[in-house]
Structures are given as structure tokens and as C-alpha cells.
Amino acid sequence: MNETKLTEFRTRLHDMADDLDRQDDRGQDSQKTVTLDQQSVGRLSRMDAIQQQAMAKATQARRNQMHMRIKSALSRIEDGEFGYCVQCGDDISAARLDLDPSIPICMSCAKA
């Protein structure tokens, strides 16, 4: 893979990480502990708030996982291993990397 393409992927990965950071900042309030003040919030409203909190935490977990994939991809770029499957070592197709440059495995390994 040429240096121009690697620079393009590196830029996209950094942009993806920045976007996740912005989403993290917006999602912090949703993950706060739900207060159980029965004078201000009814039982169903508390249940809804607890459900929303659980969904926000699950979303945060997915963002954390994506952060790790991005860091790993950036590390593979620096190590000269980007574009190769981490399981079998074969090339990852350019079309697959264009869709998501953080993808660590080839299509064959993904299907297995």
C-alpha cells in the first residue's frame, strides 16, 4: 500500500476517533445515576430513566470498543502491518478498508 493511501486512512481514523470523542462528551449526562426522588419523578418515569441510562452505557461500551479498533489500526499503520488480516495474514481488500479502515480481518476470516 502506498504512503498516500496510508495517510488517507490515518486521517480518516483520526477523524473517526475525534467523532467518537464528541459523542462521548454528549453521552456523559445520559449515564449519570438515576435519582429516586419520589416527590419529583414517578415510578414509570424512573423506570424509563433507568432504561435510558442502560442504553447509554451500552452505547458507551460500543464506542469504547470502536476506540480500541481505531487505536489498533493506527498502530498497525505505524508498524507497517496495516491492510493485512490479523488472523491469517492475507491482504484485506481495498473496498473493505474503504468502508471501515479500522477493520482488522479479511472477508474470509470474517465469514469463518
C-alpha positions as CSV (number, residue, x, y, z in Angstrom):
1,M,0.0,0.0,0.0
2,N,1.4,3.4,-0.9
3,E,2.1,6.2,1.5
4,T,-0.6,8.5,0.1
5,K,-3.3,5.8,0.8
6,L,-1.9,5.2,4.3
7,T,-2.0,8.9,5.0
8,E,-5.6,9.0,3.9
9,F,-6.5,6.0,6.1
10,R,-4.6,7.6,9.1
11,T,-6.6,10.8,8.6
12,R,-9.9,9.0,8.4
13,L,-9.1,7.0,11.6
14,H,-8.2,10.2,13.5
15,D,-11.4,11.8,12.3
16,M,-13.4,8.7,13.4
17,A,-11.7,8.9,16.8
18,D,-12.5,12.7,17.1
19,D,-16.1,12.0,16.3
20,L,-16.3,9.3,19.0
21,D,-14.8,11.7,21.5
22,R,-17.5,14.3,20.7
23,Q,-20.2,11.5,21.1
24,D,-18.6,10.6,24.4
25,D,-18.9,14.2,25.6
26,R,-22.6,14.4,24.7
27,G,-23.4,11.0,26.2
28,Q,-22.0,11.6,29.7
29,D,-25.2,13.1,31.1
30,S,-27.2,10.1,30.0
31,Q,-25.0,7.7,32.0
32,K,-25.4,9.5,35.4
33,T,-27.0,7.8,38.3
34,V,-30.8,8.0,38.2
35,T,-32.2,9.7,41.3
36,L,-35.0,8.0,43.2
37,D,-36.7,11.1,44.5
38,Q,-40.4,10.0,44.5
39,Q,-41.5,13.6,45.0
40,S,-40.2,14.8,41.7
41,V,-40.4,11.7,39.4
42,G,-43.0,9.0,39.2
43,R,-42.2,5.3,39.2
44,L,-42.7,4.9,35.4
45,S,-40.5,7.9,34.7
46,R,-37.8,6.4,36.9
47,M,-38.0,3.1,35.0
48,D,-37.8,4.9,31.7
49,A,-34.8,6.9,33.0
50,I,-33.1,3.7,34.2
51,Q,-33.7,2.1,30.8
52,Q,-32.2,5.1,29.0
53,Q,-29.2,5.0,31.3
54,A,-28.6,1.3,30.5
55,M,-28.9,2.1,26.7
56,A,-26.4,5.0,27.1
57,K,-24.0,2.7,28.9
58,A,-24.3,0.1,26.2
59,T,-23.7,2.7,23.6
60,Q,-20.6,3.9,25.5
61,A,-19.3,0.3,25.6
62,R,-19.6,0.1,21.8
63,R,-17.8,3.5,21.4
64,N,-15.0,2.2,23.7
65,Q,-14.7,-0.9,21.5
66,M,-14.5,1.2,18.4
67,H,-11.9,3.4,20.0
68,M,-9.8,0.3,20.6
69,R,-10.2,-0.8,17.0
70,I,-9.1,2.6,15.8
71,K,-6.1,2.6,18.1
72,S,-5.2,-0.8,16.9
73,A,-5.5,0.2,13.2
74,L,-3.3,3.3,13.8
75,S,-0.8,1.0,15.5
76,R,-0.8,-1.4,12.5
77,I,-0.2,1.6,10.2
78,E,2.9,2.6,12.2
79,D,4.1,-1.0,12.3
80,G,3.7,-1.5,8.6
81,E,1.1,-4.2,9.1
82,F,-2.0,-2.2,8.0
83,G,-4.1,-3.9,5.3
84,Y,-3.2,-7.4,6.4
85,C,-5.6,-9.7,8.3
86,V,-4.6,-10.1,11.9
87,Q,-5.8,-13.7,11.9
88,C,-4.5,-15.2,8.6
89,G,-2.1,-12.5,7.3
90,D,-3.8,-12.2,3.9
91,D,-4.5,-8.8,2.3
92,I,-7.7,-7.1,3.4
93,S,-9.5,-5.9,0.2
94,A,-9.2,-2.2,-0.5
95,A,-13.0,-1.9,-0.8
96,R,-13.4,-3.4,2.7
97,L,-10.8,-0.9,4.1
98,D,-12.5,1.9,2.3
99,L,-15.8,1.1,4.1
100,D,-14.1,1.0,7.5
101,P,-10.3,1.4,7.9
102,S,-10.5,0.0,11.4
103,I,-11.5,-3.5,10.2
104,P,-8.7,-5.9,11.4
105,I,-9.7,-9.1,9.5
106,C,-10.2,-10.2,5.9
107,M,-13.6,-11.3,4.5
108,S,-12.6,-15.0,4.6
109,C,-11.9,-14.8,8.3
110,A,-15.0,-12.7,9.0
111,K,-17.1,-15.4,7.4
112,A,-15.5,-18.2,9.4
